């Protein structure tokens, strides 16, 4: 900081201004005091983390960030040392999955505070204090740091007159422990009964910051995320503030191109897929929880290259749309899926998947683009119970854009869990093929079924069963394992009122 001539250490006014900026901004602090640790440029995603850390009004924060994102360095080193040096905390308790891990991280923090030359120049000898033991140490400015492993006592802890006022929780659950339902329940009790009750809520200065990844669909982090999104959906103030980050989007486009360019992300995805560990990539780098108990297995996923089937005859492309009712951040995404149907060889090709926050006019335009791009024969659109309010503006838009393919109104019959389960026979018999470049979100949702946090893409795909039935296209072999269920489905169809069914279904499979 001083060797490059940016600031003359004798310039007291400049130093005072620098310290003020460091006190107000963890980002500036990290770059100023630990330039070697934070060599790569921070991204817009990192700014979301810094915004939470620097907002003292946020008492409980959960930061879900990918592996290699620097979240531990930012919080355990940057944020914690800033709180120590500027006297913002008196009693700091870092918690990790094991006491050894917690001690290791705080020992690294201690070494930096003692040996960092920039800290020595700007803070003098303030850090040369009464250091004792690895399980607890105190600075000369009277700040106590006590690392704890998960399950160790934190409730009732005191340092002099102070209860813990900063708790930094890093990977409270490990990948092994989170597989046990009993251990997940114990960890949840430990967090809410012990950790959160160790702070003095009457004191406005306390903070709890948890960082990690989504290791399981029923992990503590997943539960907090679900509660956060549900509170936003219901217009309530969430108990926790959550930052949920991913290294890339569902099309493998990097969210941090300086460190993870698109080519590197695609290479990582392909390597994890080749090893049969795509769900691991989803957890570690995209924060998508994947169930270990899903009926959809990794080995069911088969792949194709577009060049392999482009010239094949007899493949009919269909566009399926499951529209979201709003574009609120907490709402479900709109999902559009292009399915190529090979009736003769009994195959389904998932050729393109698009999902995101789309307004109705954007939904129409995107669907029309897919129809033109893939020369689709039909458009299936979920209408729920608001048929005329959905189909009238949609039909107007189709006429305006000269879209002449049949519009099939898809109605949500039964529970979405049951609709998605109808895809299982197709997958088990190897009839479904995924385009590698576009199906990541679909695969992660299927692997999380039936406890997935997001349903939009797989629910949209599930409507292919209804769309095929409306076009009088049947994969008889695909239903051999579920004949009883399908018989019940047909009976339900027969009992529908005439106004709820097309009296003369359009056989667009023969167009």
C-alpha positions in Angstrom: 0.0 0.0 0.0 2.9 2.3 0.8 5.6 0.9 -1.5 3.8 2.0 -4.7 3.7 5.6 -3.7 0.0 5.9 -3.6 0.0 7.3 0.0 2.9 8.8 1.8 2.8 7.4 5.4 3.8 10.8 6.7 0.7 12.4 5.2 -1.6 12.2 8.2 -4.6 13.7 6.4 -4.4 11.0 3.7 -3.9 8.3 6.2 -6.9 9.5 8.2 -9.0 9.5 5.1 -7.8 6.0 4.2 -8.6 4.6 7.6 -12.1 6.2 7.4 -12.8 4.5 4.1 -11.5 1.2 5.5 -13.8 1.5 8.5 -16.8 2.1 6.3 -16.0 -0.5 3.6 -14.9 -4.1 4.1 -14.0 -4.1 0.4 -11.6 -1.2 0.7 -10.2 -2.8 3.9 -9.5 -6.1 2.2 -7.7 -4.5 -0.7 -5.7 -2.1 1.6 -4.5 -4.6 4.2 -4.5 -7.9 2.4 -3.7 -7.2 -1.3 -1.9 -10.5 -1.7 -4.8 -12.5 -0.5 -7.3 -10.5 -2.6 -5.3 -10.3 -5.9 -8.2 -11.0 -8.3 -10.7 -8.1 -8.9 -13.9 -8.2 -7.0 -17.0 -8.8 -9.0 -20.6 -7.4 -8.8 -21.4 -10.7 -6.9 -18.8 -9.9 -4.2 -20.3 -6.4 -3.9 -23.5 -8.1 -2.7 -21.5 -9.8 0.1 -19.8 -6.5 1.1 -23.2 -4.7 1.2 -24.5 -7.1 3.8 -21.3 -7.1 5.9 -21.2 -3.3 6.0 -24.9 -2.9 7.0 -25.1 -3.1 10.8 -28.9 -3.1 10.6 -28.7 -6.7 9.3 -28.4 -8.8 12.4 -28.5 -12.3 10.9 -27.1 -12.9 7.5 -26.6 -16.0 5.4 -24.1 -15.8 2.6 -24.3 -18.7 0.1 -21.4 -18.4 -2.3 -19.5 -21.0 -4.5 -16.3 -22.7 -3.7 -13.3 -20.6 -4.6 -15.2 -17.4 -4.2 -13.2 -16.1 -1.3 -16.1 -16.0 1.1 -14.1 -17.4 4.0 -11.2 -15.0 3.4 -13.6 -12.0 3.2 -15.5 -12.9 6.4 -13.0 -14.7 8.6 -10.0 -12.5 7.7 -11.2 -9.2 6.2 -14.5 -8.6 8.0 -13.4 -10.0 11.4 -10.0 -8.2 11.5 -11.7 -5.0 10.5 -14.1 -5.4 13.5 -11.1 -6.0 15.8 -8.9 -3.2 14.6 -11.6 -0.6 14.6 -13.1 -1.7 18.0 -16.5 -2.6 16.5 -16.7 -5.9 18.4 -15.6 -7.0 21.9 -16.2 -10.7 21.9 -15.9 -12.6 18.7 -16.9 -16.3 18.3 -16.0 -18.0 15.0 -17.8 -21.3 14.6 -17.0 -24.1 12.2 -17.9 -27.7 11.6 -15.1 -28.8 13.9 -13.0 -27.2 16.7 -9.8 -28.0 14.7 -11.2 -26.1 11.7 -12.3 -23.2 13.8 -8.9 -23.0 15.5 -7.0 -23.2 12.2 -8.9 -20.3 10.8 -8.4 -18.1 13.9 -4.7 -19.0 14.1 -4.4 -17.7 10.5 -6.2 -14.5 11.6 -3.9 -14.1 14.6 -0.8 -14.5 12.4 -2.0 -11.8 10.0 -2.8 -9.4 12.7 0.7 -9.9 14.3 2.8 -9.9 11.1 1.0 -7.7 8.6 3.2 -4.7 8.0 0.4 -2.4 6.8 -1.5 -3.1 10.1 1.7 -2.4 12.1 2.2 1.0 10.3 -1.4 2.2 10.6 -2.3 0.7 14.0 1.2 0.7 15.7 1.6 -1.8 18.5 -2.1 -2.2 19.3 -2.0 -5.8 18.2 0.9 -6.8 20.5 -1.3 -7.9 23.3 -1.9 -10.8 25.7 -2.1 -13.8 23.3 -2.7 -17.0 25.1 -3.8 -20.4 23.9 -5.4 -21.5 20.6 -8.9 -21.9 22.1 -9.1 -18.3 23.3 -6.9 -15.1 22.8 -7.2 -11.4 23.6 -5.8 -8.4 21.9 -4.2 -5.5 23.7 -7.2 -3.5 22.8 -9.3 -5.9 24.9 -11.0 -7.9 22.1 -11.6 -11.6 22.8 -11.6 -14.2 20.1 -12.9 -17.7 21.0 -13.1 -20.3 18.2 -15.7 -23.1 18.6 -16.5 -26.2 16.8 -20.2 -27.1 16.0 -21.8 -28.5 19.1 -19.4 -26.9 21.6 -20.8 -24.7 24.3 -21.5 -21.1 23.3 -24.7 -20.3 25.2 -23.9 -18.4 28.4 -20.4 -17.4 27.3 -19.1 -14.2 28.8 -15.9 -12.2 28.4 -15.9 -9.8 31.3 -19.3 -8.1 31.0 -19.6 -8.9 27.3 -21.6 -11.6 25.6 -20.6 -12.6 22.1 -21.4 -9.6 19.8 -20.0 -11.1 16.5 -20.5 -14.7 15.6 -19.1 -15.9 12.3 -20.3 -19.3 11.2 -18.3 -21.0 8.4 -19.5 -24.3 7.1 -21.4 -25.4 10.2 -22.4 -28.6 8.5 -20.0 -30.9 6.6 -20.9 -33.1 3.7 -20.8 -36.2 5.8 -22.8 -35.1 8.8 -25.5 -33.5 6.6 -26.5 -36.8 5.2 -27.9 -37.9 8.6 -31.4 -36.7 9.4 -30.7 -37.1 13.1 -27.5 -35.0 12.9 -29.3 -32.3 10.8 -31.9 -32.0 13.5 -29.3 -31.7 16.2 -27.4 -29.1 14.3 -30.6 -27.1 13.8 -31.3 -27.2 17.5 -27.7 -26.2 18.2 -28.0 -23.1 16.0 -31.3 -21.9 17.3 -31.2 -23.0 20.9 -27.5 -22.3 21.7 -25.8 -20.1 19.1 -28.5 -17.5 18.5 -29.3 -17.4 22.2 -25.7 -16.6 23.1 -26.0 -13.0 22.0 -27.5 -10.2 23.9 -30.4 -9.0 21.8 -30.9 -6.0 24.0 -27.5 -4.7 22.8 -27.9 -3.3 19.2 -24.3 -4.1 18.3 -24.5 -7.9 17.8 -24.2 -9.6 14.4 -24.4 -13.2 13.3 -22.9 -14.0 9.8 -23.2 -17.5 8.4 -21.4 -18.5 5.2 -21.4 -21.8 3.3 -22.9 -23.8 0.4 -26.1 -25.8 0.0 -24.9 -29.3 0.9 -28.4 -30.9 1.2 -32.0 -29.9 0.4 -32.7 -30.2 4.2 -29.5 -28.5 5.4 -29.8 -25.5 7.8 -28.7 -23.2 4.9 -31.4 -24.6 2.7 -34.1 -24.2 5.4 -33.0 -20.6 6.0 -33.1 -19.9 2.3 -36.5 -21.4 1.9 -37.9 -19.3 4.9 -36.3 -16.2 3.5 -37.9 -16.7 0.1 -41.3 -17.6 1.6 -41.2 -14.4 3.8 -40.5 -12.3 0.7 -43.3 -14.0 -1.2 -45.8 -13.3 1.7 -44.6 -9.7 2.1 -43.1 -10.3 5.6 -39.7 -9.2 6.9 -37.4 -12.2 6.8 -35.7 -13.3 10.0 -32.4 -13.8 8.0 -31.1 -11.7 5.2 -29.8 -14.1 2.5 -27.3 -13.6 -0.3 -27.5 -16.5 -2.8 -24.8 -16.6 -5.4 -23.8 -19.0 -8.2 -20.6 -19.2 -10.3 -22.7 -19.3 -13.5 -26.2 -19.3 -14.8 -28.1 -22.2 -16.2 -26.6 -21.7 -19.6 -23.0 -22.0 -18.1 -22.4 -18.3 -18.6 -19.9 -17.1 -15.9 -21.0 -14.7 -13.2 -17.3 -14.0 -12.4 -15.6 -14.0 -15.7 -12.3 -12.5 -14.4 -11.6 -15.6 -12.4 -13.9 -18.2 -14.0 -14.3 -17.4 -17.7 -17.1 -19.2 -19.7 -14.6 -21.7 -21.1 -13.4 -22.7 -17.7 -17.0 -23.0 -16.3 -18.0 -25.2 -19.3 -14.9 -27.3 -18.8 -15.7 -27.8 -15.1 -19.3 -28.8 -15.9 -18.1 -31.3 -18.5 -15.6 -32.8 -16.2 -18.1 -33.2 -13.4 -20.6 -34.6 -15.8 -18.1 -37.1 -17.2 -17.4 -38.4 -13.7 -21.1 -38.6 -12.9 -20.8 -35.9 -10.3 -22.9 -33.1 -11.8 -24.9 -32.8 -8.6 -21.7 -32.1 -6.8 -20.9 -29.2 -9.1 -24.4 -27.9 -8.5 -24.0 -27.9 -4.8 -20.4 -26.6 -4.6 -20.5 -23.9 -7.3 -24.2 -23.1 -7.9 -25.7 -23.5 -4.5 -28.4 -25.8 -5.8 -29.3 -28.5 -3.2 -29.7 -32.0 -4.7 -31.5 -34.8 -3.0 -29.7 -38.1 -2.4 -33.1 -39.8 -2.4 -34.5 -38.6 -5.7 -36.3 -41.1 -8.0 -34.5 -39.4 -10.9 -31.0 -40.9 -10.9 -27.9 -39.4 -12.6 -27.5 -42.5 -14.7 -30.9 -41.8 -16.3 -29.6 -38.7 -18.1 -28.6 -39.4 -21.7 -27.1 -36.8 -24.0 -27.0 -35.8 -27.6 -25.3 -33.2 -29.8 -27.5 -31.1 -32.0 -25.4 -32.0 -35.0 -26.4 -35.6 -34.5 -30.1 -35.1 -35.0 -30.4 -31.9 -37.0 -30.9 -33.9 -40.3 -33.0 -36.7 -38.9 -36.5 -36.8 -40.2 -39.6 -37.5 -38.2 -38.7 -35.3 -35.2 -41.5 -32.9 -34.3 -40.6 -29.9 -32.1 -43.0 -28.6 -29.5 -42.7 -25.6 -27.2 -43.9 -25.8 -23.6 -44.4 -22.7 -21.5 -45.0 -22.7 -17.7 -45.5 -18.9 -17.1 -44.9 -17.2 -13.8 -47.7 -14.9 -12.7 -45.4 -12.2 -11.5 -41.7 -11.1 -11.9 -41.1 -10.6 -8.2 -37.7 -11.8 -7.0 -39.4 -14.3 -4.8 -41.7 -15.7 -7.5 -41.1 -18.8 -9.5 -39.4 -18.4 -12.9 -41.1 -18.6 -16.2 -39.9 -21.8 -17.9 -39.8 -22.5 -21.6 -38.8 -25.9 -22.9 -38.3 -27.1 -26.5 -38.9 -30.8 -26.9 -38.2 -32.7 -30.0 -40.5 -35.8 -30.3 -39.3 -38.8 -32.3 -42.5 -40.8 -32.5 -41.2 -43.6 -34.6 -38.1 -44.4 -32.4 -39.8 -43.4 -29.1 -37.4 -40.6 -28.1 -37.7 -37.2 -26.5 -34.9 -34.6 -27.1 -34.8 -31.7 -24.7 -33.3 -29.2 -27.2 -33.5 -25.9 -25.4 -34.4 -24.6 -21.9 -35.0 -21.0 -20.9 -36.1 -19.8 -17.5 -36.1 -16.5 -15.7 -38.1 -13.5 -14.6 -40.2 -12.6 -17.7 -43.1 -10.2 -18.0 -46.0 -11.5 -20.2 -44.9 -9.6 -23.3 -41.4 -11.1 -22.8 -42.9 -14.5 -22.4 -44.7 -14.2 -25.7 -41.7 -12.9 -27.6 -39.4 -15.6 -26.2 -42.0 -18.4 -27.1 -42.3 -17.0 -30.6 -38.6 -16.9 -31.0 -38.4 -20.6 -30.0 -41.2 -21.5 -32.4 -39.4 -19.9 -35.3 -36.0 -21.1 -34.4 -37.1 -24.7 -34.0 -40.0 -24.7 -36.5 -42.2 -26.0 -33.8 -45.5 -27.6 -34.6 -47.4 -26.6 -31.5 -47.3 -24.3 -28.5 -48.4 -25.6 -25.1 -49.2 -23.0 -22.6 -50.2 -23.6 -19.0 -53.4 -21.6 -18.3 -54.2 -22.8 -14.7 -57.7 -21.6 -13.9 -57.5 -18.2 -15.7 -58.0 -19.4 -19.2 -59.5 -16.4 -20.9 -57.3 -13.9 -19.1 -54.2 -15.8 -20.4 -55.2 -17.1 -23.8 -56.9 -13.9 -25.1 -53.9 -11.7 -24.9 -51.7 -14.6 -26.0 -53.8 -15.3 -29.1 -53.8 -11.6 -29.9 -50.0 -11.6 -29.8 -49.8 -14.7 -32.0 -52.0 -13.0 -34.6 -50.0 -9.9 -34.5 -46.7 -11.8 -35.0 -48.3 -14.2 -37.5 -47.7 -17.3 -35.4 -50.0 -19.9 -36.8 -49.1 -23.1 -34.9 -51.8 -24.7 -32.8 -52.1 -23.3 -29.2 -52.8 -26.0 -26.7 -54.1 -24.9 -23.3 -52.3 -27.0 -20.6 -54.3 -27.3 -17.4 -52.6 -28.3 -14.1 -54.3 -31.6 -13.2 -53.5 -32.8 -9.8 -50.3 -32.0 -7.9 -47.2 -31.0 -9.7 -45.3 -33.8 -7.9 -47.6 -36.3 -9.7 -47.2 -34.6 -13.0 -43.4 -34.7 -12.7 -43.5 -38.3 -11.6 -45.1 -39.2 -14.9 -41.8 -38.4 -16.6 -40.1 -41.3 -14.7 -41.0 -44.1 -17.0 -39.5 -42.1 -19.9 -36.3 -41.6 -18.1 -36.0 -45.1 -16.6 -36.3 -46.6 -20.1 -33.7 -44.2 -21.6 -36.1 -42.4 -23.9 -35.1 -38.9 -22.9 -32.0 -37.1 -24.2 -30.6 -33.8 -23.0 -28.8 -31.2 -24.9 -25.6 -30.7 -22.7 -25.5 -27.0 -23.2 -28.9 -26.1 -21.9 -30.3 -28.6 -19.4 -28.4 -28.0 -16.2 -31.3 -26.4 -14.3 -33.6 -29.2 -15.5 -31.2 -31.9 -14.2 -30.6 -30.2 -10.9 -34.3 -29.9 -10.3 -35.0 -33.5 -11.2 -32.2 -34.7 -9.0 -33.7 -32.7 -6.1 -37.2 -34.1 -6.7 -39.4 -34.5 -4.7 -37.8 -32.0 -2.3 -36.6 -29.5 -4.8 -36.5 -25.8 -4.0 -37.4 -24.9 -7.6 -39.8 -26.6 -9.8 -40.3 -24.4 -12.9 -38.3 -26.2 -15.6 -39.2 -29.8 -14.7 -42.9 -28.8 -14.2 -42.9 -27.3 -17.7 -41.3 -30.4 -19.2 -43.9 -32.6 -17.4 -46.6 -31.0 -19.5 -45.2 -32.8 -22.5 -47.3 -35.8 -21.4 -50.5 -33.8 -21.7 -49.3 -32.2 -24.9 -48.5 -35.6 -26.5 -51.9 -36.9 -25.4 -53.7 -33.9 -26.9 -51.9 -34.6 -30.2 -52.8 -38.3 -30.0 -49.2 -39.3 -29.8 -48.5 -42.3 -27.5 -45.3 -44.0 -26.3 -47.1 -47.2 -25.3 -43.9 -48.9 -24.1 -43.0 -46.0 -21.9 -46.1 -46.5 -19.9 -45.7 -50.3 -19.3 -44.4 -49.8 -15.8 -47.2 -47.4 -14.8 -50.3 -48.9 -16.5 -52.4 -48.6 -13.4 -51.6 -44.9 -13.0 -52.2 -44.1 -16.7 -55.5 -45.9 -16.6 -56.6 -43.6 -13.8 -55.3 -40.6 -15.8 -57.4 -41.6 -18.8 -60.4 -42.1 -16.6 -59.9 -38.6 -15.2 -59.8 -37.3 -18.7 -63.0 -39.0 -19.7 -64.7 -37.4 -16.7 -63.7 -33.9 -17.7 -66.6 -31.7 -18.9 -66.7 -31.0 -22.6 -65.8 -27.3 -22.0 -62.6 -28.4 -20.3 -61.4 -30.4 -23.3 -60.8 -29.9 -27.0 -63.7 -31.5 -28.8 -61.6 -32.1 -31.8 -58.0 -32.3 -30.9 -55.6 -31.1 -33.5 -53.2 -33.9 -34.5 -50.2 -31.6 -35.0 -47.9 -34.6 -35.0 -49.0 -35.2 -38.5 -48.9 -31.6 -39.8 
